[in-house]
């Protein structure tokens, strides 16, 4: 549904459980193992980057990982950040061989955050996603020959 200003109410949007996009030389995939989970059930969120260009291999440079997994829990409107170390790392991708990363719960909270948010994040960081609706605002960000490449996609799931 939409409110009067025409902004989308994210808690009502159903996001797909898979996302795939291609550029000329790369394929980015982001998926969650299913779209509905029971509380306490393991949730597998996986991203992959595949070089599909003309060379046998290509070198990319990126932060600690080229994959980002920030989330939003729309029932409570909580943003779950995805902090990452930012050294410059190089990775060689072989043609048609995916580089994959499984999401590990991350995020942060501070003593100044509301008690409900701190409780939520403690549970989340232990791998027990609280009941709610989640949107993963995934992306892959890297450079090839100093040219930045950034591919974004959203997936979603629900914990009941």
C-alpha positions as CSV (number, residue, x, y, z in Angstrom):
1,X,0.0,0.0,0.0
2,X,0.9,3.6,-0.4
3,X,0.3,6.6,1.9
4,X,-0.9,10.0,0.8
5,X,2.5,11.3,-0.1
6,X,3.0,8.3,-2.5
7,X,5.8,6.8,-0.5
8,X,5.8,3.0,-0.4
9,X,5.1,1.4,2.9
10,X,8.0,-1.1,2.9
11,X,6.4,-3.3,5.5
12,X,3.7,-4.2,2.9
13,X,6.1,-4.8,0.0
14,X,6.9,-8.5,-0.8
15,X,10.4,-8.8,-2.1
16,X,11.6,-11.8,-4.0
17,X,13.8,-14.4,-2.4
18,X,16.3,-14.2,-5.3
19,X,17.9,-11.4,-7.3
20,X,20.1,-11.7,-10.3
21,X,21.7,-9.0,-12.5
22,X,24.3,-8.9,-15.2
23,X,26.6,-6.3,-16.6
24,X,28.6,-6.9,-19.7
25,X,31.3,-8.8,-17.8
26,X,29.8,-9.8,-14.4
27,X,26.8,-11.6,-12.9
28,X,25.6,-10.8,-9.4
29,X,23.3,-13.1,-7.6
30,X,21.7,-12.7,-4.1
31,X,19.3,-15.2,-2.6
32,X,17.8,-16.5,0.7
33,X,17.1,-20.2,1.0
34,X,13.3,-19.6,1.4
35,X,11.0,-16.7,1.9
36,X,9.4,-17.7,5.3
37,X,11.2,-19.0,8.3
38,X,10.2,-20.0,11.8
39,X,11.8,-18.2,14.7
40,X,15.2,-19.9,15.5
41,X,15.5,-21.5,12.1
42,X,18.8,-21.0,10.4
43,X,18.6,-18.4,7.6
44,X,21.0,-18.8,4.6
45,X,21.6,-15.6,2.7
46,X,24.2,-16.0,0.0
47,X,25.7,-13.7,-2.6
48,X,27.8,-14.6,-5.6
49,X,29.8,-12.8,-8.2
50,X,30.8,-14.5,-11.5
51,X,33.1,-13.1,-14.2
52,X,31.4,-13.8,-17.5
53,X,33.6,-11.7,-19.8
54,X,36.0,-12.6,-22.6
55,X,39.3,-13.2,-20.6
56,X,40.2,-16.4,-18.8
57,X,40.5,-14.4,-15.5
58,X,40.3,-10.9,-14.2
59,X,41.6,-9.1,-11.1
60,X,39.1,-7.0,-9.0
61,X,39.9,-4.8,-6.0
62,X,37.5,-4.2,-3.1
63,X,37.2,-3.7,0.6
64,X,37.5,-6.7,2.9
65,X,34.8,-8.3,0.7
66,X,33.0,-7.1,-2.4
67,X,29.7,-8.2,-0.9
68,X,27.5,-5.9,1.3
69,X,24.4,-7.1,3.1
70,X,22.7,-4.1,4.9
71,X,19.1,-4.9,6.0
72,X,16.0,-3.3,7.1
73,X,13.5,-5.0,9.5
74,X,10.3,-3.3,8.2
75,X,7.9,-4.4,11.1
76,X,9.9,-2.1,13.5
77,X,11.6,0.1,10.8
78,X,15.0,-0.9,12.1
79,X,18.1,-0.5,9.9
80,X,20.7,-3.2,10.4
81,X,24.0,-1.9,9.1
82,X,26.8,-4.0,7.6
83,X,30.1,-2.6,8.9
84,X,33.2,-3.7,7.0
85,X,36.9,-3.1,7.2
86,X,38.1,-1.2,4.2
87,X,41.6,-2.4,3.3
88,X,42.3,-2.6,-0.5
89,X,42.1,-6.3,-1.3
90,X,42.6,-7.9,-4.7
91,X,40.8,-11.0,-5.9
92,X,41.3,-13.0,-9.1
93,X,38.1,-14.2,-10.6
94,X,38.3,-17.1,-13.1
95,X,35.8,-17.0,-15.9
96,X,32.5,-18.7,-15.0
97,X,33.6,-19.6,-11.5
98,X,31.5,-17.8,-8.9
99,X,32.9,-16.1,-5.9
100,X,30.4,-16.6,-3.1
101,X,29.8,-15.3,0.4
102,X,27.3,-16.4,3.0
103,X,25.9,-13.7,5.2
104,X,26.9,-13.8,8.9
105,X,24.6,-11.6,11.1
106,X,26.3,-8.3,11.7
107,X,25.4,-4.8,12.8
108,X,25.9,-2.7,15.9
109,X,24.2,-0.9,18.7
110,X,25.3,1.4,21.4
111,X,24.4,2.3,25.0
112,X,22.4,5.3,23.7
113,X,20.1,3.2,21.6
114,X,16.6,2.4,22.8
115,X,16.3,-0.8,24.9
116,X,14.0,-2.5,22.4
117,X,16.6,-2.0,19.6
118,X,19.5,-3.3,21.8
119,X,17.4,-6.4,22.7
120,X,16.6,-6.9,19.0
121,X,20.2,-6.5,17.9
122,X,21.6,-8.9,20.6
123,X,19.1,-11.6,19.5
124,X,19.9,-10.9,15.8
125,X,23.6,-11.0,16.3
126,X,23.3,-14.4,17.9
127,X,21.7,-15.6,14.7
128,X,18.1,-15.7,16.1
129,X,16.3,-13.3,13.8
130,X,13.4,-11.8,15.7
131,X,9.9,-12.3,14.2
132,X,9.4,-9.7,11.5
133,X,9.9,-8.8,7.8
134,X,13.4,-8.3,6.5
135,X,14.7,-6.7,3.3
136,X,18.3,-7.3,2.3
137,X,19.6,-4.3,0.4
138,X,22.5,-6.4,-1.1
139,X,25.2,-5.1,-3.3
140,X,28.5,-6.0,-4.8
141,X,31.1,-3.2,-5.0
142,X,34.5,-3.5,-6.6
143,X,36.9,-1.9,-9.1
144,X,38.4,-3.2,-12.3
145,X,41.4,-1.2,-13.5
146,X,40.3,1.7,-11.2
147,X,36.8,1.7,-12.7
148,X,34.1,1.2,-10.0
149,X,31.4,-1.4,-10.5
150,X,28.4,-1.4,-8.2
151,X,25.4,-3.7,-8.6
152,X,22.5,-3.5,-6.1
153,X,19.5,-5.7,-5.5
154,X,16.9,-6.4,-2.9
155,X,15.6,-9.7,-1.5
156,X,13.2,-10.3,1.4
157,X,12.1,-12.9,3.8
158,X,9.8,-13.2,6.8
159,X,10.3,-14.7,10.3
160,X,7.1,-16.0,11.9
